[in-house]
Amino acid sequence: MNKSVTCKVYDEVLLITLDRPKANAIDAITSHALGDAFIDFRDN
C-alpha cells in the first residue's frame, strides 16, 4: 500500500490517515491506495 495512506480497523470502523504534507491533494497513486483500502475493508 502507498506510504501516504495508513489504515486501521476498529471493529466495524475503518480509520484511514492520509500523510501528504507536501501536497494538499490526492494524486492517482493515493486514489488507488484508497480504493484498495475500501475494497479490502469491504471484503474482510
PDBQT receptor file of N, H, CA, C and O in Angstrom, charges set to zero:
ATOM      1  N   MET A   1       0.840  -1.176   0.000  1.00  0.00    +0.000 N 
ATOM      2  CA  MET A   1       0.000   0.000   0.000  1.00  0.00    +0.000 C 
ATOM      3  C   MET A   1       0.886   1.240   0.000  1.00  0.00    +0.000 C 
ATOM      4  O   MET A   1       2.042   1.202   0.421  1.00  0.00    +0.000 OA
ATOM      5  N   ASN A   2       0.330   2.307  -0.469  1.00  0.00    +0.000 N 
ATOM      6  H   ASN A   2      -0.610   2.337  -0.811  1.00  0.00    +0.000 HD
ATOM      7  CA  ASN A   2       1.008   3.588  -0.542  1.00  0.00    +0.000 C 
ATOM      8  C   ASN A   2       1.432   4.046   0.858  1.00  0.00    +0.000 C 
ATOM      9  O   ASN A   2       0.661   3.917   1.809  1.00  0.00    +0.000 OA
ATOM     10  N   LYS A   3       2.639   4.575   0.988  1.00  0.00    +0.000 N 
ATOM     11  H   LYS A   3       3.265   4.680   0.216  1.00  0.00    +0.000 HD
ATOM     12  CA  LYS A   3       3.131   5.027   2.290  1.00  0.00    +0.000 C 
ATOM     13  C   LYS A   3       2.361   6.237   2.810  1.00  0.00    +0.000 C 
ATOM     14  O   LYS A   3       2.382   6.505   4.011  1.00  0.00    +0.000 OA
ATOM     15  N   SER A   4       1.685   6.970   1.933  1.00  0.00    +0.000 N 
ATOM     16  H   SER A   4       1.668   6.752   0.957  1.00  0.00    +0.000 HD
ATOM     17  CA  SER A   4       0.938   8.142   2.379  1.00  0.00    +0.000 C 
ATOM     18  C   SER A   4      -0.449   7.777   2.895  1.00  0.00    +0.000 C 
ATOM     19  O   SER A   4      -1.181   8.646   3.369  1.00  0.00    +0.000 OA
ATOM     20  N   VAL A   5      -0.820   6.494   2.806  1.00  0.00    +0.000 N 
ATOM     21  H   VAL A   5      -0.226   5.788   2.421  1.00  0.00    +0.000 HD
ATOM     22  CA  VAL A   5      -2.119   6.034   3.284  1.00  0.00    +0.000 C 
ATOM     23  C   VAL A   5      -1.897   4.938   4.319  1.00  0.00    +0.000 C 
ATOM     24  O   VAL A   5      -1.291   3.908   4.025  1.00  0.00    +0.000 OA
ATOM     25  N   THR A   6      -2.392   5.168   5.534  1.00  0.00    +0.000 N 
ATOM     26  H   THR A   6      -2.884   6.005   5.773  1.00  0.00    +0.000 HD
ATOM     27  CA  THR A   6      -2.341   4.120   6.551  1.00  0.00    +0.000 C 
ATOM     28  C   THR A   6      -3.763   3.819   7.004  1.00  0.00    +0.000 C 
ATOM     29  O   THR A   6      -4.605   4.713   7.098  1.00  0.00    +0.000 OA
ATOM     30  N   CYS A   7      -4.014   2.548   7.281  1.00  0.00    +0.000 N 
ATOM     31  H   CYS A   7      -3.330   1.822   7.204  1.00  0.00    +0.000 HD
ATOM     32  CA  CYS A   7      -5.355   2.109   7.653  1.00  0.00    +0.000 C 
ATOM     33  C   CYS A   7      -5.317   1.319   8.951  1.00  0.00    +0.000 C 
ATOM     34  O   CYS A   7      -4.396   0.541   9.203  1.00  0.00    +0.000 OA
ATOM     35  N   LYS A   8      -6.333   1.537   9.761  1.00  0.00    +0.000 N 
ATOM     36  H   LYS A   8      -7.080   2.169   9.557  1.00  0.00    +0.000 HD
ATOM     37  CA  LYS A   8      -6.533   0.754  10.981  1.00  0.00    +0.000 C 
ATOM     38  C   LYS A   8      -8.010   0.413  11.058  1.00  0.00    +0.000 C 
ATOM     39  O   LYS A   8      -8.868   1.231  10.727  1.00  0.00    +0.000 OA
ATOM     40  N   VAL A   9      -8.296  -0.809  11.501  1.00  0.00    +0.000 N 
ATOM     41  H   VAL A   9      -7.599  -1.473  11.771  1.00  0.00    +0.000 HD
ATOM     42  CA  VAL A   9      -9.680  -1.247  11.634  1.00  0.00    +0.000 C 
ATOM     43  C   VAL A   9      -9.999  -1.409  13.112  1.00  0.00    +0.000 C 
ATOM     44  O   VAL A   9      -9.283  -2.086  13.849  1.00  0.00    +0.000 OA
ATOM     45  N   TYR A  10     -11.081  -0.779  13.525  1.00  0.00    +0.000 N 
ATOM     46  H   TYR A  10     -11.663  -0.229  12.926  1.00  0.00    +0.000 HD
ATOM     47  CA  TYR A  10     -11.602  -0.891  14.883  1.00  0.00    +0.000 C 
ATOM     48  C   TYR A  10     -13.020  -1.446  14.780  1.00  0.00    +0.000 C 
ATOM     49  O   TYR A  10     -13.970  -0.713  14.508  1.00  0.00    +0.000 OA
ATOM     50  N   ASP A  11     -13.143  -2.754  15.002  1.00  0.00    +0.000 N 
ATOM     51  H   ASP A  11     -12.370  -3.349  15.223  1.00  0.00    +0.000 HD
ATOM     52  CA  ASP A  11     -14.427  -3.446  14.854  1.00  0.00    +0.000 C 
ATOM     53  C   ASP A  11     -14.995  -3.188  13.460  1.00  0.00    +0.000 C 
ATOM     54  O   ASP A  11     -14.470  -3.706  12.474  1.00  0.00    +0.000 OA
ATOM     55  N   GLU A  12     -16.052  -2.401  13.369  1.00  0.00    +0.000 N 
ATOM     56  H   GLU A  12     -16.478  -1.981  14.170  1.00  0.00    +0.000 HD
ATOM     57  CA  GLU A  12     -16.685  -2.136  12.070  1.00  0.00    +0.000 C 
ATOM     58  C   GLU A  12     -16.336  -0.754  11.523  1.00  0.00    +0.000 C 
ATOM     59  O   GLU A  12     -17.032  -0.233  10.651  1.00  0.00    +0.000 OA
ATOM     60  N   VAL A  13     -15.266  -0.169  12.033  1.00  0.00    +0.000 N 
ATOM     61  H   VAL A  13     -14.701  -0.593  12.742  1.00  0.00    +0.000 HD
ATOM     62  CA  VAL A  13     -14.856   1.173  11.622  1.00  0.00    +0.000 C 
ATOM     63  C   VAL A  13     -13.485   1.099  10.956  1.00  0.00    +0.000 C 
ATOM     64  O   VAL A  13     -12.552   0.507  11.498  1.00  0.00    +0.000 OA
ATOM     65  N   LEU A  14     -13.375   1.703   9.782  1.00  0.00    +0.000 N 
ATOM     66  H   LEU A  14     -14.133   2.183   9.341  1.00  0.00    +0.000 HD
ATOM     67  CA  LEU A  14     -12.103   1.806   9.070  1.00  0.00    +0.000 C 
ATOM     68  C   LEU A  14     -11.586   3.229   9.235  1.00  0.00    +0.000 C 
ATOM     69  O   LEU A  14     -12.245   4.185   8.828  1.00  0.00    +0.000 OA
ATOM     70  N   LEU A  15     -10.406   3.367   9.831  1.00  0.00    +0.000 N 
ATOM     71  H   LEU A  15      -9.870   2.590  10.161  1.00  0.00    +0.000 HD
ATOM     72  CA  LEU A  15      -9.779   4.672  10.005  1.00  0.00    +0.000 C 
ATOM     73  C   LEU A  15      -8.648   4.782   8.995  1.00  0.00    +0.000 C 
ATOM     74  O   LEU A  15      -7.698   4.000   9.026  1.00  0.00    +0.000 OA
ATOM     75  N   ILE A  16      -8.753   5.756   8.100  1.00  0.00    +0.000 N 
ATOM     76  H   ILE A  16      -9.524   6.392   8.075  1.00  0.00    +0.000 HD
ATOM     77  CA  ILE A  16      -7.733   5.986   7.077  1.00  0.00    +0.000 C 
ATOM     78  C   ILE A  16      -7.063   7.320   7.370  1.00  0.00    +0.000 C 
ATOM     79  O   ILE A  16      -7.731   8.340   7.541  1.00  0.00    +0.000 OA
ATOM     80  N   THR A  17      -5.727   7.301   7.425  1.00  0.00    +0.000 N 
ATOM     81  H   THR A  17      -5.185   6.472   7.286  1.00  0.00    +0.000 HD
ATOM     82  CA  THR A  17      -4.962   8.519   7.636  1.00  0.00    +0.000 C 
ATOM     83  C   THR A  17      -4.162   8.810   6.376  1.00  0.00    +0.000 C 
ATOM     84  O   THR A  17      -3.441   7.950   5.868  1.00  0.00    +0.000 OA
ATOM     85  N   LEU A  18      -4.299  10.038   5.878  1.00  0.00    +0.000 N 
ATOM     86  H   LEU A  18      -4.885  10.736   6.290  1.00  0.00    +0.000 HD
ATOM     87  CA  LEU A  18      -3.536  10.477   4.711  1.00  0.00    +0.000 C 
ATOM     88  C   LEU A  18      -2.374  11.337   5.193  1.00  0.00    +0.000 C 
ATOM     89  O   LEU A  18      -2.572  12.268   5.973  1.00  0.00    +0.000 OA
ATOM     90  N   ASP A  19      -1.176  11.031   4.738  1.00  0.00    +0.000 N 
ATOM     91  H   ASP A  19      -1.015  10.274   4.105  1.00  0.00    +0.000 HD
ATOM     92  CA  ASP A  19       0.014  11.782   5.115  1.00  0.00    +0.000 C 
ATOM     93  C   ASP A  19       0.669  12.303   3.843  1.00  0.00    +0.000 C 
ATOM     94  O   ASP A  19       1.549  11.661   3.269  1.00  0.00    +0.000 OA
ATOM     95  N   ARG A  20       0.221  13.479   3.416  1.00  0.00    +0.000 N 
ATOM     96  H   ARG A  20      -0.493  14.000   3.883  1.00  0.00    +0.000 HD
ATOM     97  CA  ARG A  20       0.760  14.101   2.209  1.00  0.00    +0.000 C 
ATOM     98  C   ARG A  20       1.084  15.561   2.518  1.00  0.00    +0.000 C 
ATOM     99  O   ARG A  20       0.414  16.460   2.010  1.00  0.00    +0.000 OA
ATOM    100  N   PRO A  21       2.096  15.811   3.340  1.00  0.00    +0.000 N 
ATOM    101  CA  PRO A  21       2.366  17.181   3.776  1.00  0.00    +0.000 C 
ATOM    102  C   PRO A  21       2.808  18.127   2.662  1.00  0.00    +0.000 C 
ATOM    103  O   PRO A  21       2.598  19.336   2.763  1.00  0.00    +0.000 OA
ATOM    104  N   LYS A  22       3.408  17.601   1.612  1.00  0.00    +0.000 N 
ATOM    105  H   LYS A  22       3.578  16.619   1.530  1.00  0.00    +0.000 HD
ATOM    106  CA  LYS A  22       3.894  18.480   0.542  1.00  0.00    +0.000 C 
ATOM    107  C   LYS A  22       2.811  18.801  -0.483  1.00  0.00    +0.000 C 
ATOM    108  O   LYS A  22       2.982  19.710  -1.295  1.00  0.00    +0.000 OA
ATOM    109  N   ALA A  23       1.709  18.074  -0.457  1.00  0.00    +0.000 N 
ATOM    110  H   ALA A  23       1.570  17.335   0.203  1.00  0.00    +0.000 HD
ATOM    111  CA  ALA A  23       0.644  18.310  -1.430  1.00  0.00    +0.000 C 
ATOM    112  C   ALA A  23      -0.701  18.199  -0.735  1.00  0.00    +0.000 C 
ATOM    113  O   ALA A  23      -0.984  17.212  -0.056  1.00  0.00    +0.000 OA
ATOM    114  N   ASN A  24      -1.511  19.204  -0.910  1.00  0.00    +0.000 N 
ATOM    115  H   ASN A  24      -1.280  20.005  -1.462  1.00  0.00    +0.000 HD
ATOM    116  CA  ASN A  24      -2.840  19.185  -0.321  1.00  0.00    +0.000 C 
ATOM    117  C   ASN A  24      -3.827  18.669  -1.368  1.00  0.00    +0.000 C 
ATOM    118  O   ASN A  24      -4.809  19.330  -1.705  1.00  0.00    +0.000 OA
ATOM    119  N   ALA A  25      -3.536  17.479  -1.866  1.00  0.00    +0.000 N 
ATOM    120  H   ALA A  25      -2.738  16.942  -1.592  1.00  0.00    +0.000 HD
ATOM    121  CA  ALA A  25      -4.366  16.894  -2.913  1.00  0.00    +0.000 C 
ATOM    122  C   ALA A  25      -4.170  15.386  -2.922  1.00  0.00    +0.000 C 
ATOM    123  O   ALA A  25      -3.232  14.860  -2.322  1.00  0.00    +0.000 OA
ATOM    124  N   ILE A  26      -5.063  14.708  -3.608  1.00  0.00    +0.000 N 
ATOM    125  H   ILE A  26      -5.824  15.134  -4.096  1.00  0.00    +0.000 HD
ATOM    126  CA  ILE A  26      -4.966  13.255  -3.760  1.00  0.00    +0.000 C 
ATOM    127  C   ILE A  26      -4.558  12.968  -5.199  1.00  0.00    +0.000 C 
ATOM    128  O   ILE A  26      -5.298  13.275  -6.134  1.00  0.00    +0.000 OA
ATOM    129  N   ASP A  27      -3.382  12.380  -5.371  1.00  0.00    +0.000 N 
ATOM    130  H   ASP A  27      -2.781  12.131  -4.612  1.00  0.00    +0.000 HD
ATOM    131  CA  ASP A  27      -2.922  12.034  -6.711  1.00  0.00    +0.000 C 
ATOM    132  C   ASP A  27      -3.442  10.652  -7.096  1.00  0.00    +0.000 C 
ATOM    133  O   ASP A  27      -4.145  10.008  -6.317  1.00  0.00    +0.000 OA
ATOM    134  N   ALA A  28      -3.102  10.207  -8.275  1.00  0.00    +0.000 N 
ATOM    135  H   ALA A  28      -2.532  10.730  -8.909  1.00  0.00    +0.000 HD
ATOM    136  CA  ALA A  28      -3.599   8.918  -8.778  1.00  0.00    +0.000 C 
ATOM    137  C   ALA A  28      -3.145   7.751  -7.905  1.00  0.00    +0.000 C 
ATOM    138  O   ALA A  28      -3.926   6.837  -7.644  1.00  0.00    +0.000 OA
ATOM    139  N   ILE A  29      -1.910   7.772  -7.458  1.00  0.00    +0.000 N 
ATOM    140  H   ILE A  29      -1.275   8.515  -7.670  1.00  0.00    +0.000 HD
ATOM    141  CA  ILE A  29      -1.394   6.678  -6.629  1.00  0.00    +0.000 C 
ATOM    142  C   ILE A  29      -2.155   6.606  -5.304  1.00  0.00    +0.000 C 
ATOM    143  O   ILE A  29      -2.533   5.523  -4.857  1.00  0.00    +0.000 OA
ATOM    144  N   THR A  30      -2.377   7.763  -4.682  1.00  0.00    +0.000 N 
ATOM    145  H   THR A  30      -2.070   8.643  -5.045  1.00  0.00    +0.000 HD
ATOM    146  CA  THR A  30      -3.120   7.799  -3.424  1.00  0.00    +0.000 C 
ATOM    147  C   THR A  30      -4.568   7.389  -3.640  1.00  0.00    +0.000 C 
ATOM    148  O   THR A  30      -5.147   6.690  -2.808  1.00  0.00    +0.000 OA
ATOM    149  N   SER A  31      -5.151   7.813  -4.738  1.00  0.00    +0.000 N 
ATOM    150  H   SER A  31      -4.681   8.381  -5.414  1.00  0.00    +0.000 HD
ATOM    151  CA  SER A  31      -6.528   7.434  -5.064  1.00  0.00    +0.000 C 
ATOM    152  C   SER A  31      -6.673   5.925  -5.182  1.00  0.00    +0.000 C 
ATOM    153  O   SER A  31      -7.629   5.348  -4.662  1.00  0.00    +0.000 OA
ATOM    154  N   HIS A  32      -5.743   5.291  -5.852  1.00  0.00    +0.000 N 
ATOM    155  H   HIS A  32      -4.966   5.759  -6.274  1.00  0.00    +0.000 HD
ATOM    156  CA  HIS A  32      -5.778   3.829  -5.990  1.00  0.00    +0.000 C 
ATOM    157  C   HIS A  32      -5.563   3.146  -4.635  1.00  0.00    +0.000 C 
ATOM    158  O   HIS A  32      -6.186   2.124  -4.348  1.00  0.00    +0.000 OA
ATOM    159  N   ALA A  33      -4.686   3.707  -3.808  1.00  0.00    +0.000 N 
ATOM    160  H   ALA A  33      -4.180   4.537  -4.041  1.00  0.00    +0.000 HD
ATOM    161  CA  ALA A  33      -4.454   3.142  -2.476  1.00  0.00    +0.000 C 
ATOM    162  C   ALA A  33      -5.721   3.235  -1.625  1.00  0.00    +0.000 C 
ATOM    163  O   ALA A  33      -6.038   2.311  -0.877  1.00  0.00    +0.000 OA
ATOM    164  N   LEU A  34      -6.442   4.348  -1.739  1.00  0.00    +0.000 N 
ATOM    165  H   LEU A  34      -6.184   5.099  -2.347  1.00  0.00    +0.000 HD
ATOM    166  CA  LEU A  34      -7.705   4.488  -1.016  1.00  0.00    +0.000 C 
ATOM    167  C   LEU A  34      -8.728   3.477  -1.510  1.00  0.00    +0.000 C 
ATOM    168  O   LEU A  34      -9.425   2.849  -0.713  1.00  0.00    +0.000 OA
ATOM    169  N   GLY A  35      -8.817   3.323  -2.824  1.00  0.00    +0.000 N 
ATOM    170  H   GLY A  35      -8.251   3.833  -3.472  1.00  0.00    +0.000 HD
ATOM    171  CA  GLY A  35      -9.733   2.330  -3.390  1.00  0.00    +0.000 C 
ATOM    172  C   GLY A  35      -9.415   0.933  -2.898  1.00  0.00    +0.000 C 
ATOM    173  O   GLY A  35     -10.318   0.174  -2.546  1.00  0.00    +0.000 OA
ATOM    174  N   ASP A  36      -8.146   0.590  -2.871  1.00  0.00    +0.000 N 
ATOM    175  H   ASP A  36      -7.412   1.206  -3.156  1.00  0.00    +0.000 HD
ATOM    176  CA  ASP A  36      -7.727  -0.730  -2.370  1.00  0.00    +0.000 C 
ATOM    177  C   ASP A  36      -8.109  -0.905  -0.898  1.00  0.00    +0.000 C 
ATOM    178  O   ASP A  36      -8.542  -1.981  -0.488  1.00  0.00    +0.000 OA
ATOM    179  N   ALA A  37      -7.945   0.159  -0.107  1.00  0.00    +0.000 N 
ATOM    180  H   ALA A  37      -7.593   1.034  -0.441  1.00  0.00    +0.000 HD
ATOM    181  CA  ALA A  37      -8.291   0.087   1.317  1.00  0.00    +0.000 C 
ATOM    182  C   ALA A  37      -9.782  -0.153   1.501  1.00  0.00    +0.000 C 
ATOM    183  O   ALA A  37     -10.182  -0.955   2.345  1.00  0.00    +0.000 OA
ATOM    184  N   PHE A  38     -10.607   0.535   0.717  1.00  0.00    +0.000 N 
ATOM    185  H   PHE A  38     -10.281   1.187   0.032  1.00  0.00    +0.000 HD
ATOM    186  CA  PHE A  38     -12.056   0.353   0.819  1.00  0.00    +0.000 C 
ATOM    187  C   PHE A  38     -12.467  -1.054   0.400  1.00  0.00    +0.000 C 
ATOM    188  O   PHE A  38     -13.330  -1.663   1.030  1.00  0.00    +0.000 OA
ATOM    189  N   ILE A  39     -11.859  -1.565  -0.650  1.00  0.00    +0.000 N 
ATOM    190  H   ILE A  39     -11.158  -1.070  -1.163  1.00  0.00    +0.000 HD
ATOM    191  CA  ILE A  39     -12.178  -2.920  -1.123  1.00  0.00    +0.000 C 
ATOM    192  C   ILE A  39     -11.752  -3.960  -0.092  1.00  0.00    +0.000 C 
ATOM    193  O   ILE A  39     -12.507  -4.887   0.202  1.00  0.00    +0.000 OA
ATOM    194  N   ASP A  40     -10.551  -3.812   0.456  1.00  0.00    +0.000 N 
ATOM    195  H   ASP A  40      -9.938  -3.059   0.216  1.00  0.00    +0.000 HD
ATOM    196  CA  ASP A  40     -10.079  -4.747   1.491  1.00  0.00    +0.000 C 
ATOM    197  C   ASP A  40     -11.010  -4.742   2.697  1.00  0.00    +0.000 C 
ATOM    198  O   ASP A  40     -11.344  -5.798   3.234  1.00  0.00    +0.000 OA
ATOM    199  N   PHE A  41     -11.429  -3.544   3.124  1.00  0.00    +0.000 N 
ATOM    200  H   PHE A  41     -11.157  -2.686   2.687  1.00  0.00    +0.000 HD
ATOM    201  CA  PHE A  41     -12.327  -3.442   4.273  1.00  0.00    +0.000 C 
ATOM    202  C   PHE A  41     -13.681  -4.081   3.960  1.00  0.00    +0.000 C 
ATOM    203  O   PHE A  41     -14.237  -4.799   4.791  1.00  0.00    +0.000 OA
ATOM    204  N   ARG A  42     -14.202  -3.825   2.780  1.00  0.00    +0.000 N 
ATOM    205  H   ARG A  42     -13.751  -3.241   2.105  1.00  0.00    +0.000 HD
ATOM    206  CA  ARG A  42     -15.489  -4.400   2.372  1.00  0.00    +0.000 C 
ATOM    207  C   ARG A  42     -15.434  -5.921   2.349  1.00  0.00    +0.000 C 
ATOM    208  O   ARG A  42     -16.370  -6.588   2.790  1.00  0.00    +0.000 OA
ATOM    209  N   ASP A  43     -14.346  -6.464   1.837  1.00  0.00    +0.000 N 
ATOM    210  H   ASP A  43     -13.586  -5.923   1.478  1.00  0.00    +0.000 HD
ATOM    211  CA  ASP A  43     -14.241  -7.910   1.634  1.00  0.00    +0.000 C 
ATOM    212  C   ASP A  43     -13.837  -8.674   2.891  1.00  0.00    +0.000 C 
ATOM    213  O   ASP A  43     -13.939  -9.900   2.915  1.00  0.00    +0.000 OA
ATOM    214  N   ASN A  44     -13.389  -7.994   3.919  1.00  0.00    +0.000 N 
ATOM    215  H   ASN A  44     -13.306  -6.997   3.900  1.00  0.00    +0.000 HD
ATOM    216  CA  ASN A  44     -12.957  -8.673   5.156  1.00  0.00    +0.000 C 
ATOM    217  C   ASN A  44     -13.872  -8.365   6.261  1.00  0.00    +0.000 C 
ATOM    218  O   ASN A  44     -13.674  -8.843   7.378  1.00  0.00    +0.000 OA
TER     219      ASN A  44
